[in-house]
Amino acid sequence: QVQLVESGGGLVQAGGSLRLSCAASGSTASIHAIGWHRQAPGKQRELVAAIAFTNTNSSTNYAGSVKGRFAISSDNAKNTVYLQMDNLKPEDTAIYYCNAARDPLAVVTGAGSWGQGTQITVSS
C-alpha cells in the first residue's frame, strides 16, 4: 500500500510560478511511475506530466498544453516527486493530483494510488 501527500497549491497571478510536491510512503519500492493529473469543473481529467523509473534512468512526458512550462522531477532519497509550474495561465486552474503506479500504463489509465489533491487557482 502506498500513501501520497501533496502540497504546494495556492493562488497565483498569471505568469507566476508554483512548485507542487508529492511525498510517498508505505510500499514505495513498488512505484515505477508517477503522474500529475488535473481536473477542472466541467472538464475531463488530464494527465499533464509523468515520470517513469528504470534501474539506471528516468524518463518524462508532458501534455502539449503544459510542455515547455511544467517540469516533473524526483528526489528518490526523499521519496518525493515535484511539479515545477512556470508561466501559469488561467486555464491551468484545477485540482492537481499525484498518482503512483507500478508502470507507466497504469499512470495513463489512473490505476494505482492517488493523493488527496491540491487546488491551484491562477488569476488574470
Buried (B, 14 or more C-beta within 10 A) or exposed (E): EBBBBBEBBEEBEEEEEBEBBBBBEBEEEEBBBBBBBBBBEEEEEBBBBBBBBEEEEBEEBBBEEBEEBBBBBBEEEEBBBBBBBBEBBEEBBBBBBBBBBBEBEBBBEBEBBBBEBBEBBBEE
